[in-house]
Amino acid sequence: MTDRGKNLIFAADLGGTHLRAATVDSRGQIHFRAKQNTPHGTDPNEIVAAVVHAVQEYSGDLGSDPDRLKAISLVVPGTVNVETGTVVKAPNLPCLDGFPLAAALTDELGLPAILENDANAAAVGEMWQGAAQGCRTIICVTLGTGVGGGIILDGELWRGVDGAAAEIGHMCVDPFGGVACTCGSRGCLEVFASATAIVRMTREASPRYPESVLHASRNLTSESIFEAGLQGDELALEIFRRMGVYLGIGLANLINILNPEMIVIAGGVVNAWGLFEKHMLHEVEERAFPLLAARVKIVRAKCGDDAGLLGAARLGFTA
Ligand SMILES: [Zn+2]
């Protein structure tokens, strides 16, 4: 088998809940898929074993050809050192902190292995196969449990000197709000625009909206609040208005600093796009330089849950 035959990347996305894996070809087509629970023990080798298990599942699959695997490319929910293949800090998987994950995978599987941060990988995935195809300078903002960011400048991921750049969720958008963030700071975008924030803000505002269907709800989720908003619930509409305002302030700052062609908004909260879009765009219009605001397209992501896997694959092919 020549290297020419090695035309698939085995991409794996190590989420806080699930480890999703796929083989991806150089055109971005996904072939094999696998999914299992992410191990949450104290031994990083359990995570290595889970990835190895996914590769073995692929190898045992009818029609698979393990000789076609060019590399393993792993998406990690945290800061990684891309050069050394080491996880620097993964807040939801602390057993990986400081662990040379790429080397451990290469030892087990005999394949080159690379790591990338989840939001960075999603940005690359959206530029390769999603909403930002054809663009060179984009920002990808992921609104999930937290708020993640990936910045691509003139076709290159901007990782910063320590691989920790693009923490868009931790840009301060409210110095007086006093809402504490998991990062140790206060008033970060994440405490106003994440799914977690939407639930918290709804609880806080609930006493002022006794008529709201959410008032008595014990199991508030960002989805249930979104559903209520679709039905015209005043509390839900107010929360997504506020969320859109904060997000718009953050985006205006980014637009003024980086002059991007496109901002791609990803993550589960994007389902509520119709509820926050106009408030977000209004703030951008009010706050960003007119020339820059007119240029940038602010759009929904297209790759869904596959953005990270696709981005990891792309990085695997170009590594
Ligand atoms: Zn923060």
Residues whose N, C-alpha, C, O or C-beta is under 5 A from the ligand:
A	BS01	ZN	G169 H170 C181 T182 C183 S185 C188
